[in-house]
Amino acid sequence: MAYRFSTLMLRFSISLIAVFFFFTSNSAVAQSKDSKATWIWYPGDFEVWLSNKMQVRRTEREAVFPPLWQYYSPYALVTFQTEVDIPEADEVKIYTEGPFQLLLDGVQIYGQPKSLKIPAGKHKISFKVYNQEVLPAIYIAGKFVKSDASWKVTNEDKLWIDENGKAQQSGTPWVPVGSWNFDAPENKPSGFRLATTPWNAKKTEKTAAGQLVDFGKETFGYIKIHGLKGKGKIALYYGESREEALDTAKCETLDHLSFDGKQTETYTHTGSKAFRYVQVVADPALKYDSISMDYEYLPLEYRGAFKSSDQELNKIWDVSAYTMHLTSREFFIDGIKRDRWVWSGDAYQSYLMNYYLFFDSASVERTLLALRGKEPVTAHINIIMDYSLYWFVGVYDYYLHTGDTKFIKTFYPRMKSLMEFCLERRNKNGFLEPLEGDWVFIDWANGLPKTGEVSFEQMLLARSLEAMAVSAKIAGQNEDQKQYEKLADDLKTRLFEVFWDKKENVMKHQRIDGKMQDIVTRYANMFGIFFNYFTEEQKQSVKDKVLLNKDVLQITTPYMRFYELEALCAMGEQDYVLKEMKDYWGGMLKEGATSFWEEYNPNKKGKEHLEMYGRPYGKSLCHAWGSSPIYLLGKYYLGVKPTAPGYAEYEIKPNLGGLQWMEGKVPTPKGEVALYVSKSEIKVNAAEGEGKLIIVSKSKPKTNSGTIVELGKNKYQLTVKPDVAYQISYKAL
């Protein structure tokens, strides 16, 4: 689109323009020649743009299947600004995504210059950039002046000219710019693509209609056809299972390709798909030699690790890690075949698993921003009540693991407006209850009631309010902090007054029109354990009467098995949980899983495992929430968790859970905590922070470094310092 700045503005004299722009700091910032230039944009806009682009790629049998919720757009016109104090003249290169207006010390530089010479000394620099198609972004590269995180940006200058021709400005909301890893001028944000690498098929076989190609395991990418000659059509029928790829009438995804005889001999399809198998059906006049693929992925380092004396458990960890990587793409998505969307509940679990596998903070930030979108808030995130609440808890967990306060300070206004939306939807009792347009999800479970006041939703809201209180403090909003703390305390009091059954010592599930329903489910009860909302006596009652009670509605999705097993681990039931992991995830492996599924019910047989949503192949066989053993084994077996933001302090409380030995690494912001544990020995080496190693032993352990302190009967503690190799001998109970 053509863009023209206001002719009125251009008519003002240079002296007037000089006072148009005001900066948040009073003094110029000294620029370092060692800093690195990067593309910058309005914070959150790249994530909004990219998520829009990505989430419309889902197709079902060549029909586009867009998301169910509101789409937002990047700001089309923004102003970037910085102040510098440079020791010598600097020749800066200018790259933008969109036409721009440039002012140096308030003086407009005409045209669209590709470079600018800036004299030594203090200067104010401003770029107003327009881009309706993608998003406004700039890359400024000089010896001293460079676009980086120190720049500010606004989407509204709030400038006007009074009757005397003088420029006026007030209330302009300057915020820190957004950036990622676009650190070269040719590496534009609009050109972002995931990485690819060639993969060959593991096996091919003839079918009645054509050829079935097996890549050996669940994968994601672009089909390549080699030695392509002739004119005609090729049909590609994808399948996460062999059955799906062979069922041309009901497979979930397919492509029909036409060739005119002028094509190159190697053709790469432009649409990425999830599959293990592909059935290729070609017209007789069209010939090809072989089928391969370009595997598409987000380059991530596997910083976490786990290995033990149990080979099946090791395989479970490995497949969990592969599943997690497959679903870690532009954002953390749910499933690579269906839905290929960003769902807040799925993403929340991915954040936690990420902290124990990749510790990729950028992926968490991108996903949080894509989910939140922009103003105004007109519906819950993903239109699901509980998914809005998971978002707040996800922000808090991000702060706990990374120690990053910038994210909260920058996006606190969006946190607050979303919370205001949630609070406005409470009923007269102060509880969340679904209104028109609200979807209460909780879990996929037959017979799970979701109407009225549900205790699980109130518990999530309480946790979200606690997260908001912490965030308000970080953002310097003291009155907000007090308000959120009071709201959280009051809600927790009401939660127990209404839903806690004092006779049975369990949390009831639901109240409708003021009448408590005689229903107990696992959801609020297990969250109350690891949220630490219950007393020790209450936790024990819930464990015995709910979590270990097979008469209470069973959970069949890995989504909620995640939380159920976490609650049991928090209660010290690692031996029990190990058996459950081997039965549940091991059961999927015995069924031939190469990545973990959206749902697993051991009572189903054969093709029943592929069915869901009334469709024969509707189930996702690669689903993010299937990767939870990564988190459980890292946090509750290796036993590593942060107790202060950014791992400044952390706990190591290993629990073998019936294993003979285990070893692994848990990533932290600046390194890893490496751990080996057997029944007689513990080895620890950590990169940062101060750790508290908790040892349960029949007698006082011995250490090669540091001092062992007794905490109580059979319980001891060793303080772990960075870069010290500890070797402890002990006697397991």
ZAMARGU-4260 file (C-alpha; in steps of 0.2 Angstrom, whole numbers, plus 5000, padded with zeros to 4 digits):
<rodrens>
0) 5000/5000/5000 | 5006/5018/4997 | 5008/5028/5012 | 5008/5047/5013 | 5012/5057/5029
5) 5001/5071/5034 | 5005/5086/5023 | 5001/5097/5037 | 5015/5090/5047 | 5027/5092/5033
10) 5023/5111/5032 | 5029/5114/5049 | 5046/5122/5051 | 5061/5112/5057 | 5061/5122/5074
15) 5043/5116/5078 | 5047/5098/5073 | 5061/5098/5085 | 5049/5098/5100 | 5038/5085/5093
20) 5047/5070/5101 | 5049/5067/5119 | 5059/5053/5127 | 5056/5043/5143 | 5074/5046/5150
25) 5081/5063/5153 | 5099/5059/5148 | 5106/5051/5132 | 5112/5033/5132 | 5130/5029/5128
30) 5130/5016/5114 | 5143/5002/5114 | 5151/4997/5098 | 5151/4979/5106 | 5132/4978/5106
35) 5123/4968/5093 | 5110/4976/5081 | 5094/4966/5079 | 5077/4969/5071 | 5065/4977/5083
40) 5046/4979/5083 | 5031/4984/5094 | 5031/4971/5108 | 5019/4956/5104 | 5016/4961/5086
45) 5027/4949/5078 | 5020/4935/5089 | 5002/4940/5084 | 5007/4941/5066 | 5016/4924/5066
50) 5002/4915/5075 | 4989/4922/5063 | 4999/4915/5049 | 5003/4899/5057 | 4986/4894/5063
55) 4977/4895/5047 | 4988/4882/5040 | 4977/4868/5047 | 4968/4859/5034 | 4956/4844/5034
60) 4955/4835/5017 | 4961/4851/5008 | 4948/4862/5017 | 4956/4876/5027 | 4951/4875/5046
65) 4954/4891/5054 | 4954/4894/5073 | 4938/4897/5083 | 4943/4913/5092 | 4946/4931/5088
70) 4961/4936/5077 | 4971/4952/5081 | 4982/4962/5070 | 4999/4971/5072 | 4999/4990/5073
75) 5001/4997/5056 | 5010/5013/5061 | 5022/5014/5075 | 5036/5026/5081 | 5053/5019/5086
80) 5065/5031/5096 | 5081/5031/5105 | 5094/5043/5113 | 5112/5041/5110 | 5129/5049/5116
85) 5142/5043/5104 | 5161/5047/5105 | 5163/5050/5086 | 5154/5051/5070 | 5144/5036/5065
90) 5138/5030/5048 | 5123/5020/5051 | 5114/5008/5039 | 5095/5009/5039 | 5084/4994/5035
95) 5065/4994/5038 | 5050/4983/5035 | 5039/4997/5027 | 5041/5016/5022 | 5047/5027/5036
100) 5049/5045/5042 | 5066/5049/5050 | 5070/5063/5062 | 5087/5067/5069 | 5086/5079/5084
105) 5069/5083/5079 | 5074/5088/5061 | 5066/5078/5047 | 5077/5069/5035 | 5069/5068/5019
110) 5067/5053/5007 | 5070/5035/5012 | 5089/5035/5015 | 5098/5019/5016 | 5111/5026/5028
115) 5114/5041/5039 | 5129/5050/5046 | 5127/5055/5064 | 5139/5067/5072 | 5148/5064/5088
120) 5138/5069/5104 | 5121/5067/5111 | 5106/5064/5099 | 5088/5059/5098 | 5083/5048/5084
125) 5065/5043/5078 | 5058/5032/5065 | 5040/5032/5061 | 5036/5016/5051 | 5021/5010/5042
130) 5017/4992/5036 | 4999/4986/5034 | 5004/4969/5026 | 5016/4962/5039 | 5022/4973/5054
135) 5033/4988/5055 | 5051/4984/5060 | 5068/4992/5059 | 5086/4986/5059 | 5099/5000/5062
140) 5117/4996/5061 | 5132/5007/5064 | 5147/5007/5075 | 5139/5014/5090 | 5120/5017/5085
145) 5111/5000/5084 | 5093/4995/5085 | 5092/4984/5101 | 5082/4981/5117 | 5086/4999/5123
150) 5075/5007/5110 | 5057/5012/5114 | 5041/5011/5103 | 5024/5018/5103 | 5008/5015/5093
155) 5001/5033/5096 | 5011/5049/5097 | 4997/5059/5104 | 5004/5074/5096 | 4994/5089/5090
160) 4997/5107/5085 | 4988/5121/5094 | 4981/5137/5087 | 4998/5146/5088 | 5006/5132/5078
165) 5016/5125/5092 | 5018/5106/5094 | 5010/5098/5110 | 5011/5081/5117 | 5006/5072/5132
170) 5003/5054/5138 | 5012/5045/5124 | 5013/5027/5130 | 5032/5022/5126 | 5036/5004/5129
175) 5052/4993/5127 | 5053/4986/5109 | 5051/4968/5105 | 5065/4957/5097 | 5070/4939/5095
180) 5085/4933/5085 | 5084/4942/5069 | 5102/4948/5070 | 5106/4951/5052 | 5098/4964/5040
185) 5093/4951/5027 | 5085/4940/5041 | 5069/4950/5041 | 5055/4945/5054 | 5043/4943/5039
190) 5054/4930/5032 | 5054/4919/5047 | 5054/4900/5043 | 5057/4884/5053 | 5072/4874/5048
195) 5072/4859/5037 | 5083/4844/5034 | 5081/4829/5022 | 5074/4813/5028 | 5073/4797/5018
200) 5059/4784/5019 | 5062/4769/5030 | 5051/4757/5020 | 5040/4757/5004 | 5027/4744/4999
205) 5015/4743/4984 | 4996/4745/4988 | 4982/4742/4977 | 4981/4760/4971 | 4999/4765/4972
210) 5013/4765/4985 | 5014/4766/5004 | 5029/4775/5011 | 5034/4773/5029 | 5046/4786/5037
215) 5048/4774/5053 | 5040/4786/5065 | 5029/4801/5068 | 5036/4816/5059 | 5032/4833/5051
220) 5037/4841/5035 | 5036/4842/5016 | 5035/4828/5004 | 5048/4827/4990 | 5045/4817/4974
225) 5061/4812/4965 | 5063/4808/4947 | 5046/4815/4942 | 5042/4814/4923 | 5027/4815/4913
230) 5010/4824/4914 | 4996/4820/4926 | 4990/4820/4944 | 4997/4813/4961 | 4987/4811/4976
235) 4995/4810/4993 | 4986/4802/5008 | 4994/4806/5024 | 4992/4795/5040 | 4999/4795/5058
240) 4994/4777/5057 | 4995/4764/5042 | 4977/4762/5043 | 4974/4781/5040 | 4985/4782/5025
245) 4977/4768/5017 | 4960/4774/5020 | 4958/4787/5005 | 4940/4791/5009 | 4942/4795/5028
250) 4960/4800/5031 | 4961/4817/5039 | 4974/4826/5028 | 4978/4824/5009 | 4984/4833/4994
255) 4980/4832/4976 | 4994/4838/4964 | 4994/4842/4946 | 5009/4842/4934 | 5010/4848/4916
260) 5026/4839/4911 | 5037/4855/4913 | 5041/4852/4931 | 5058/4849/4938 | 5063/4831/4941
265) 5063/4834/4960 | 5047/4842/4967 | 5045/4848/4985 | 5027/4851/4991 | 5024/4868/4998
270) 5012/4862/5012 | 5019/4854/5028 | 5010/4840/5035 | 5011/4828/5050 | 5012/4809/5046
275) 5022/4793/5048 | 5014/4785/5032 | 5010/4793/5015 | 5001/4783/5002 | 5006/4790/4985
280) 4993/4787/4970 | 4999/4793/4953 | 4991/4793/4936 | 4999/4780/4924 | 5006/4793/4913
285) 5016/4801/4928 | 5032/4792/4934 | 5043/4795/4948 | 5058/4786/4956 | 5056/4788/4975
290) 5048/4798/4989 | 5058/4807/5003 | 5054/4822/5014 | 5061/4838/5021 | 5058/4837/5040
295) 5053/4854/5047 | 5058/4859/5065 | 5063/4872/5077 | 5081/4871/5081 | 5082/4868/5100
300) 5096/4861/5111 | 5091/4846/5122 | 5098/4853/5138 | 5088/4842/5150 | 5092/4823/5151
305) 5087/4807/5160 | 5093/4790/5161 | 5090/4776/5173 | 5091/4757/5178 | 5074/4755/5169
310) 5075/4754/5150 | 5057/4755/5147 | 5057/4772/5157 | 5072/4778/5147 | 5062/4775/5131
315) 5047/4784/5139 | 5058/4799/5142 | 5066/4798/5125 | 5049/4797/5116 | 5042/4811/5127
320) 5056/4822/5122 | 5053/4819/5104 | 5035/4822/5106 | 5039/4838/5114 | 5051/4844/5100
325) 5038/4840/5087 | 5025/4851/5095 | 5038/4865/5099 | 5037/4875/5083 | 5034/4893/5080
330) 5024/4892/5096 | 5020/4877/5108 | 5005/4869/5099 | 4994/4855/5104 | 4996/4842/5090
335) 5005/4842/5074 | 4991/4834/5064 | 4976/4841/5073 | 4974/4855/5078 | 4991/4864/5074
340) 4984/4878/5085 | 4990/4887/5100 | 4979/4881/5115 | 4982/4889/5132 | 4979/4873/5142
345) 4991/4863/5131 | 5004/4877/5130 | 5004/4879/5149 | 5010/4861/5151 | 5022/4863/5137
350) 5030/4878/5147 | 5033/4866/5161 | 5040/4852/5151 | 5051/4865/5141 | 5059/4870/5158
355) 5065/4853/5160 | 5070/4849/5142 | 5075/4865/5132 | 5073/4879/5144 | 5069/4890/5129
360) 5063/4906/5136 | 5059/4914/5119 | 5047/4900/5115 | 5037/4903/5131 | 5037/4922/5128
365) 5031/4920/5110 | 5017/4908/5115 | 5011/4918/5129 | 5010/4934/5118 | 5001/4924/5104
370) 4988/4918/5116 | 4985/4935/5124 | 4983/4945/5108 | 4979/4963/5110 | 4965/4974/5116
375) 4950/4974/5118 | 4947/4958/5127 | 4930/4951/5121 | 4931/4933/5126 | 4942/4920/5136
380) 4958/4914/5128 | 4953/4901/5116 | 4935/4905/5122 | 4939/4893/5137 | 4937/4899/5154
385) 4950/4888/5162 | 4962/4893/5148 | 4962/4911/5152 | 4967/4906/5170 | 4981/4895/5164
390) 4988/4910/5155 | 4991/4920/5171 | 4999/4905/5180 | 5010/4902/5165 | 5016/4920/5167
395) 5020/4917/5185 | 5029/4901/5182 | 5039/4909/5168 | 5045/4922/5181 | 5049/4909/5193
400) 5060/4899/5182 | 5068/4913/5172 | 5069/4927/5184 | 5064/4939/5170 | 5054/4954/5176
405) 5055/4963/5159 | 5041/4953/5152 | 5029/4957/5166 | 5033/4975/5167 | 5030/4977/5148
410) 5014/4967/5147 | 5007/4970/5164 | 4993/4981/5156 | 4987/4966/5145 | 4988/4955/5161
415) 4977/4967/5170 | 4964/4970/5156 | 4962/4951/5154 | 4960/4949/5173 | 4947/4963/5173
420) 4937/4953/5160 | 4938/4937/5170 | 4932/4946/5186 | 4918/4954/5177 | 4911/4937/5173
425) 4909/4932/5191 | 4892/4929/5198 | 4884/4937/5213 | 4893/4924/5224 | 4910/4930/5218
430) 4912/4913/5208 | 4916/4911/5190 | 4901/4903/5181 | 4900/4901/5162 | 4891/4914/5153
435) 4885/4914/5135 | 4900/4911/5124 | 4911/4903/5138 | 4917/4886/5136 | 4922/4876/5152
440) 4934/4863/5146 | 4943/4855/5161 | 4946/4839/5152 | 4939/4827/5139 | 4930/4815/5150
445) 4913/4806/5148 | 4900/4811/5161 | 4910/4826/5168 | 4898/4840/5173 | 4904/4857/5169
450) 4889/4869/5173 | 4886/4880/5187 | 4899/4884/5200 | 4914/4872/5198 | 4927/4871/5211
455) 4941/4868/5199 | 4938/4884/5190 | 4938/4894/5207 | 4954/4886/5212 | 4962/4891/5195
460) 4955/4909/5198 | 4963/4910/5215 | 4980/4905/5208 | 4978/4917/5194 | 4975/4931/5207
465) 4990/4926/5217 | 5000/4927/5200 | 4993/4944/5197 | 4998/4950/5214 | 5016/4945/5211
470) 5015/4953/5194 | 5008/4969/5201 | 5022/4970/5213 | 5035/4968/5199 | 5026/4981/5189
475) 5027/4993/5203 | 5008/4994/5205 | 5006/4993/5224 | 4988/4996/5225 | 4984/4983/5212
480) 4995/4971/5222 | 4985/4974/5238 | 4969/4972/5228 | 4974/4955/5220 | 4980/4948/5237
485) 4964/4952/5245 | 4954/4945/5231 | 4964/4929/5231 | 4962/4927/5250 | 4944/4930/5250
490) 4941/4918/5236 | 4951/4904/5244 | 4941/4907/5260 | 4924/4906/5250 | 4931/4891/5240
495) 4933/4880/5256 | 4917/4887/5264 | 4907/4881/5250 | 4916/4866/5242 | 4925/4858/5256
500) 4916/4843/5263 | 4921/4844/5282 | 4913/4827/5285 | 4921/4818/5270 | 4937/4829/5270
505) 4937/4831/5251 | 4933/4845/5239 | 4916/4843/5230 | 4915/4847/5212 | 4900/4858/5208
510) 4886/4869/5215 | 4871/4873/5204 | 4858/4887/5209 | 4865/4887/5227 | 4863/4868/5229
515) 4879/4857/5231 | 4879/4842/5220 | 4885/4826/5228 | 4899/4824/5216 | 4918/4822/5219
520) 4930/4823/5205 | 4949/4822/5204 | 4952/4840/5197 | 4951/4852/5211 | 4957/4839/5223
525) 4973/4836/5214 | 4977/4854/5210 | 4974/4859/5229 | 4988/4847/5233 | 5002/4855/5222
530) 4995/4873/5224 | 4998/4869/5242 | 4980/4875/5247 | 4977/4860/5258 | 4984/4856/5275
535) 4994/4840/5277 | 4979/4831/5284 | 4968/4837/5270 | 4981/4831/5257 | 4982/4814/5265
540) 4963/4813/5265 | 4962/4818/5246 | 4975/4806/5241 | 4967/4791/5249 | 4949/4795/5246
545) 4950/4803/5228 | 4967/4800/5219 | 4969/4782/5224 | 4950/4778/5223 | 4946/4769/5207
550) 4927/4773/5210 | 4930/4792/5207 | 4929/4796/5189 | 4944/4790/5180 | 4956/4801/5169
555) 4960/4794/5152 | 4969/4809/5144 | 4988/4812/5147 | 4982/4831/5149 | 4975/4827/5166
560) 4986/4812/5170 | 5000/4825/5171 | 4992/4834/5186 | 4985/4818/5194 | 5003/4811/5194
565) 5011/4827/5199 | 4999/4828/5215 | 5004/4810/5219 | 5022/4814/5217 | 5020/4829/5228
570) 5013/4817/5241 | 5029/4806/5240 | 5021/4792/5230 | 5035/4791/5217 | 5035/4771/5218
575) 5016/4771/5213 | 5018/4784/5200 | 5033/4775/5192 | 5021/4760/5190 | 5008/4771/5182
580) 5020/4779/5170 | 5026/4762/5164 | 5008/4756/5162 | 5001/4772/5154 | 5015/4778/5143
585) 5022/4761/5142 | 5005/4755/5136 | 5006/4767/5121 | 5023/4761/5117 | 5017/4743/5117
590) 5003/4749/5104 | 5017/4755/5093 | 5018/4773/5097 | 5033/4783/5091 | 5026/4799/5099
595) 5013/4801/5113 | 4995/4803/5110 | 4981/4815/5114 | 4971/4801/5123 | 4975/4783/5129
600) 4962/4771/5136 | 4970/4753/5138 | 4953/4745/5137 | 4952/4750/5118 | 4958/4739/5105
605) 4965/4740/5087 | 4958/4754/5077 | 4948/4761/5092 | 4964/4769/5098 | 4964/4780/5082
610) 4946/4786/5085 | 4940/4802/5093 | 4927/4816/5090 | 4916/4804/5080 | 4930/4802/5067
615) 4939/4786/5063 | 4956/4795/5063 | 4952/4810/5074 | 4964/4807/5088 | 4981/4816/5088
620) 4995/4803/5089 | 5007/4817/5093 | 5001/4828/5106 | 5010/4840/5117 | 5002/4835/5133
625) 5008/4817/5131 | 5026/4823/5136 | 5023/4825/5154 | 5036/4812/5160 | 5049/4824/5156
630) 5042/4836/5169 | 5038/4822/5182 | 5055/4814/5181 | 5065/4831/5182 | 5055/4839/5196
635) 5050/4824/5206 | 5063/4810/5203 | 5079/4820/5200 | 5069/4832/5212 | 5075/4849/5205
640) 5064/4864/5206 | 5067/4883/5208 | 5062/4890/5225 | 5067/4908/5220 | 5065/4917/5204
645) 5078/4912/5190 | 5086/4898/5201 | 5094/4910/5212 | 5089/4897/5225 | 5083/4879/5221
650) 5079/4863/5229 | 5086/4845/5225 | 5076/4832/5233 | 5079/4816/5223 | 5068/4801/5225
655) 5072/4785/5216 | 5054/4778/5216 | 5060/4760/5215 | 5074/4763/5203 | 5091/4756/5206
660) 5099/4772/5200 | 5096/4787/5189 | 5105/4801/5182 | 5101/4817/5172 | 5102/4836/5170
665) 5089/4849/5173 | 5092/4866/5164 | 5093/4883/5173 | 5095/4900/5165 | 5114/4899/5165
670) 5118/4881/5165 | 5112/4864/5171 | 5110/4855/5188 | 5119/4838/5184 | 5114/4823/5196
675) 5118/4805/5198 | 5108/4795/5212 | 5109/4777/5217 | 5104/4769/5233 | 5121/4773/5241
680) 5128/4788/5232 | 5123/4805/5225 | 5134/4816/5214 | 5129/4834/5211 | 5136/4848/5200
685) 5127/4864/5197 | 5131/4879/5187 | 5123/4893/5197 | 5112/4898/5212 | 5112/4891/5229
690) 5104/4874/5230 | 5097/4864/5245 | 5100/4845/5243 | 5088/4836/5254 | 5094/4818/5258
695) 5084/4804/5266 | 5096/4792/5274 | 5097/4779/5288 | 5112/4787/5295 | 5121/4804/5293
700) 5128/4805/5275 | 5146/4809/5271 | 5152/4822/5258 | 5168/4827/5250 | 5163/4845/5251
705) 5152/4856/5261 | 5143/4852/5277 | 5129/4840/5280 | 5115/4847/5292 | 5102/4836/5300
710) 5084/4842/5298 | 5075/4829/5307 | 5074/4810/5309 | 5083/4802/5293 | 5082/4819/5284
715) 5098/4829/5280 | 5103/4844/5270 | 5118/4850/5260 | 5120/4867/5253 | 5126/4866/5235
720) 5137/4880/5228 | 5140/4883/5209 | 5154/4873/5200 | 5158/4862/5214 | 5157/4843/5211
725) 5149/4835/5226 | 5150/4816/5230 | 5139/4810/5244 | 5138/4793/5252 | 5122/4788/5261
730) 5111/4774/5266 | 5094/4774/5257 | 5079/4769/5268
</rodrens>
